[in-house]
């Protein structure tokens, strides 16, 4: 039994189907300290917005993103790029399985502040027909690697936002 330490309302809704059912959250994402690490959360589509991840990176070391994406490109390209350009770890946890008419490819990834993916230990759970139903990633965060990336090129310090561009 755990306790609620962070609540986040999804601020960017994906398409008309979500907009018809949900109201976007109006508050910026927050961060909490868990085991000495500053952690924040976003939901699915939010990671596709550079300004969302940049906001989180100013207050957190790790961004957790649960998602249900059908696009493998996000975990192979976009998420590692977001991690690199913001000097942050991003744990992108994608749904794996099928619904009528929709395949979710999995592709969960632990993207490092260097823009690559961390070595992960995978735990699979299969049902009787040997189809993977559950996949968990175990990742060891290396704070030294995070600090090294931030020292190498501090994108957060060098970032300037021009209101006329937004």
Beta strands, then each sheet from edge to edge (+ up, - down):
strand 1: 31-34
strand 2: 37-43
strand 3: 62-67
strand 4: 89-94
strand 5: 96-99
strand 6: 102-105
strand 7: 109-111
strand 8: 121-126
strand 9: 132-138
sheet 1: 1+ 2- 3- 4- 7+
sheet 2: 5+ 6-
sheet 3: 8+ 9-
end
